[in-house]
């Protein structure tokens, strides 16, 4: 896929070691506005480590990250968020006993001139965000541990969008969701894409990958074993890369639409 825009994210020659283990070795990937790029591989392949370096949870050993055409130093999650990068982990990182408003503003609360929480304003802002994402989501004052998995995902996505994320890292966003909620999260992901947000998608679900992604990169043993436009590959091709680290013998790019 050709794209003349400046990438939102360029990760160049990224490496990370843990002791003698090369968790990520010389991996490069980019992301453009309004694009979903799948990062695939078995557990331990290095995909989560790669994305954690983008989110600031882990510092890189070698390589560089370029955001909107400018070299960036990302040493912690706060620096990543300041660059418009938000991460939605599989665990969602929500405070179960707090409601949607408290979770949306967790660590970034609205306060008055005296430092007192402005709970009314936070609730108002949360209702606005949730209305745009899912008009049927009205129980925002309930603790999130009483919400469905899909609603919890909406809270996590809402938190990212409210703070003007330009890049989202989504880690298994439909894991453990029922069919209706899976469809809701997929539809929301595609809507964010149309609004120009770039998304890195970590997923084991081939249905998600082929419905949502424009491009994919497969990792194995910390290395990039293949990057393709989604129209160039089949599910069997992806599985061959994940399992064997190579494409089937005699492989040729599939017909594009």
C-alpha positions as CSV (number, residue, x, y, z in Angstrom):
1,X,0.0,0.0,0.0
2,X,1.4,3.3,-1.0
3,X,0.8,6.4,1.1
4,X,2.1,9.9,0.5
5,X,1.2,11.3,3.9
6,X,3.7,11.7,6.7
7,X,3.4,8.6,9.0
8,X,1.9,9.1,12.4
9,X,4.5,6.7,13.8
10,X,7.8,5.3,12.4
11,X,9.6,2.7,14.5
12,X,13.0,2.1,13.0
13,X,15.4,-0.7,13.7
14,X,14.0,-1.3,17.2
15,X,15.7,-3.8,19.5
16,X,15.2,-4.8,23.1
17,X,17.0,-7.4,25.2
18,X,16.2,-8.8,28.6
19,X,19.4,-10.3,29.8
20,X,20.6,-12.7,27.1
21,X,17.2,-12.8,25.4
22,X,16.6,-10.7,22.3
23,X,12.9,-9.9,22.8
24,X,12.8,-7.6,19.8
25,X,15.5,-7.6,17.2
26,X,15.9,-4.9,14.5
27,X,12.2,-4.4,13.8
28,X,10.8,-1.5,11.8
29,X,7.1,-0.6,11.3
30,X,5.2,2.5,10.4
31,X,1.6,3.7,10.8
32,X,-0.4,6.3,8.7
33,X,-3.5,8.3,9.6
34,X,-6.7,6.3,9.2
35,X,-4.9,3.0,9.0
36,X,-5.1,-0.2,11.0
37,X,-1.9,-2.2,11.1
38,X,-2.0,-5.7,12.7
39,X,0.9,-6.9,14.8
40,X,0.7,-10.7,14.9
41,X,2.5,-13.6,16.3
42,X,2.5,-16.3,19.0
43,X,2.8,-15.4,22.7
44,X,6.4,-14.4,23.2
45,X,6.9,-13.4,19.6
46,X,7.8,-9.8,20.7
47,X,4.7,-8.0,19.5
48,X,3.6,-6.7,23.0
49,X,7.2,-5.8,23.9
50,X,7.4,-3.7,20.7
51,X,4.2,-1.9,21.4
52,X,5.2,-1.3,25.1
53,X,8.2,0.6,23.8
54,X,5.9,2.8,21.9
55,X,3.6,3.3,24.9
56,X,6.6,4.1,27.2
57,X,6.1,1.1,29.4
58,X,9.5,-0.2,28.3
59,X,12.5,1.8,27.1
60,X,14.1,0.8,23.8
61,X,17.7,-0.4,23.7
62,X,18.4,0.4,20.1
63,X,16.6,2.2,17.2
64,X,14.4,5.3,17.1
65,X,10.8,6.3,17.2
66,X,9.6,9.1,15.0
67,X,6.2,10.7,15.6
68,X,4.7,13.0,13.0
69,X,8.0,13.3,11.2
70,X,10.0,14.3,14.4
71,X,12.3,12.1,16.4
72,X,10.8,11.3,19.8
73,X,12.1,10.3,23.1
74,X,9.6,8.1,24.9
75,X,10.8,7.0,28.4
76,X,7.5,6.6,30.2
77,X,3.7,6.5,29.4
78,X,3.2,10.2,30.2
79,X,5.6,11.1,27.4
80,X,3.9,8.7,25.0
81,X,0.5,10.2,25.8
82,X,1.8,13.7,25.3
83,X,2.6,12.7,21.8
84,X,-1.0,11.6,21.1
85,X,-0.4,7.8,21.7
86,X,-2.8,6.0,23.9
87,X,-2.7,2.3,24.7
88,X,-5.7,0.1,25.4
89,X,-4.4,-3.1,27.1
90,X,-6.2,-6.4,27.1
91,X,-6.7,-5.9,30.8
92,X,-8.0,-2.4,30.0
93,X,-6.3,-0.9,33.1
94,X,-9.6,0.2,34.6
95,X,-10.3,0.8,38.3
96,X,-13.1,-1.7,38.9
97,X,-14.8,0.1,41.8
98,X,-14.9,3.5,40.1
99,X,-17.5,4.7,37.6
100,X,-16.9,5.6,34.0
101,X,-16.2,9.3,34.7
102,X,-13.6,8.5,37.4
103,X,-11.9,6.0,35.0
104,X,-12.0,8.4,32.0
105,X,-10.2,11.1,34.0
106,X,-8.1,8.8,36.2
107,X,-4.8,10.6,36.8
108,X,-6.0,13.6,34.7
109,X,-8.9,14.8,36.9
110,X,-10.6,18.1,36.4
111,X,-10.3,20.3,39.5
112,X,-11.3,23.8,40.4
113,X,-9.0,26.7,41.4
114,X,-8.7,25.2,44.9
115,X,-7.7,21.7,43.7
116,X,-11.1,20.2,44.5
117,X,-12.5,17.6,42.1
118,X,-15.1,18.9,39.7
119,X,-17.1,15.8,39.6
120,X,-20.1,17.4,37.8
121,X,-17.9,18.6,34.9
122,X,-16.2,15.2,34.6
123,X,-19.6,13.5,34.4
124,X,-20.8,16.0,31.8
125,X,-17.7,15.4,29.7
126,X,-18.0,11.7,30.1
127,X,-21.6,11.7,28.9
128,X,-20.6,13.7,25.8
129,X,-17.9,11.2,24.9
130,X,-20.0,8.1,25.5
131,X,-22.9,9.6,23.5
132,X,-20.6,9.9,20.5
133,X,-19.2,6.4,20.9
134,X,-22.3,4.5,21.9
135,X,-25.6,6.3,22.4
136,X,-27.0,3.3,24.2
137,X,-24.4,3.5,27.0
138,X,-26.1,5.5,29.7
139,X,-25.1,3.7,33.0
140,X,-21.9,5.7,33.4
141,X,-22.4,6.2,37.1
142,X,-22.2,2.5,37.8
143,X,-18.8,1.0,38.9
144,X,-17.1,-0.5,35.8
145,X,-17.0,-4.0,37.4
146,X,-20.7,-4.1,36.9
147,X,-20.5,-3.3,33.2
148,X,-20.3,-5.6,30.3
149,X,-17.1,-6.3,28.5
150,X,-18.1,-4.2,25.6
151,X,-19.0,-1.3,27.8
152,X,-15.7,-1.5,29.6
153,X,-14.0,-1.4,26.2
154,X,-16.0,1.8,25.3
155,X,-14.8,3.4,28.6
156,X,-11.2,2.6,27.7
157,X,-11.5,3.8,24.1
158,X,-13.4,6.9,25.3
159,X,-10.6,7.8,27.7
160,X,-8.1,7.7,24.8
161,X,-10.3,9.7,22.4
162,X,-11.2,12.4,25.0
163,X,-7.5,13.2,25.4
164,X,-7.0,13.6,21.6
165,X,-5.2,10.4,20.8
166,X,-3.9,10.3,17.2
167,X,-2.5,6.8,17.6
168,X,-4.1,3.9,19.4
169,X,-2.5,0.6,20.4
170,X,-5.3,-1.9,20.9
171,X,-4.3,-5.2,22.5
172,X,-6.8,-8.0,21.8
173,X,-9.8,-5.6,21.9
174,X,-12.5,-8.3,21.3
175,X,-11.1,-11.0,23.5
176,X,-13.7,-12.6,25.8
177,X,-16.5,-10.5,24.2
178,X,-19.8,-12.0,23.0
179,X,-20.8,-11.7,19.3
180,X,-22.9,-8.5,19.7
181,X,-20.2,-6.7,21.7
182,X,-17.5,-7.9,19.4
183,X,-19.4,-6.4,16.5
184,X,-19.8,-3.1,18.4
185,X,-16.1,-2.8,19.1
186,X,-15.2,-3.6,15.5
187,X,-17.6,-1.0,14.2
188,X,-16.2,1.5,16.7
189,X,-12.7,0.7,15.5
190,X,-13.6,1.2,11.9
191,X,-15.3,4.5,12.8
192,X,-12.1,5.7,14.5
193,X,-10.2,4.8,11.4
194,X,-12.5,7.0,9.2
195,X,-11.8,9.9,11.6
196,X,-8.0,9.7,10.8
197,X,-6.9,7.8,13.9
198,X,-4.1,5.3,13.3
199,X,-4.4,2.0,15.1
200,X,-1.9,-0.7,15.9
201,X,-3.9,-3.9,16.5
202,X,-2.4,-6.8,18.4
203,X,-4.7,-9.8,17.9
204,X,-4.8,-13.6,17.6
205,X,-8.2,-13.5,16.0
206,X,-8.0,-13.9,12.2
207,X,-11.5,-12.6,11.8
208,X,-10.6,-9.3,13.5
209,X,-7.4,-9.1,11.4
210,X,-9.0,-9.6,8.0
211,X,-12.0,-7.4,8.8
212,X,-10.1,-4.5,10.4
213,X,-6.5,-4.3,9.1
214,X,-5.0,-2.6,6.1
215,X,-1.6,-4.1,6.6
216,X,-0.1,-6.8,8.9
217,X,3.4,-7.5,10.3
218,X,4.1,-11.0,11.7
219,X,6.7,-11.5,14.4
220,X,8.5,-14.6,15.5
221,X,11.2,-15.0,18.1
222,X,11.5,-11.2,18.3
223,X,12.0,-10.7,14.5
224,X,9.8,-9.3,11.7
225,X,9.2,-12.3,9.4
226,X,6.9,-10.5,7.0
227,X,4.9,-7.3,6.3
228,X,2.1,-7.3,3.8
229,X,-1.0,-5.5,2.6
230,X,-3.9,-7.5,3.9
231,X,-5.1,-8.1,0.4
232,X,-1.8,-9.9,-0.5
233,X,-2.2,-12.7,2.0
234,X,-4.7,-15.4,3.2
235,X,-5.3,-16.7,6.6
236,X,-3.2,-19.7,5.8
237,X,-0.3,-17.4,4.7
238,X,-0.5,-15.6,8.0
239,X,-0.6,-18.9,10.0
240,X,2.4,-20.2,8.1
241,X,4.4,-17.0,9.1
242,X,3.3,-17.3,12.7
243,X,4.1,-21.0,13.0
244,X,7.1,-21.5,10.6
245,X,8.3,-18.0,10.2
246,X,8.0,-18.2,6.4
247,X,5.5,-18.3,3.7
248,X,4.4,-21.5,1.9
249,X,6.8,-22.6,-0.8
250,X,6.1,-21.0,-4.1
251,X,4.1,-18.2,-2.6
252,X,3.0,-15.3,-4.7
253,X,1.1,-12.2,-3.6
254,X,-2.7,-12.8,-3.8
255,X,-4.8,-10.7,-6.1
256,X,-5.7,-7.3,-4.7
257,X,-9.2,-5.9,-5.0
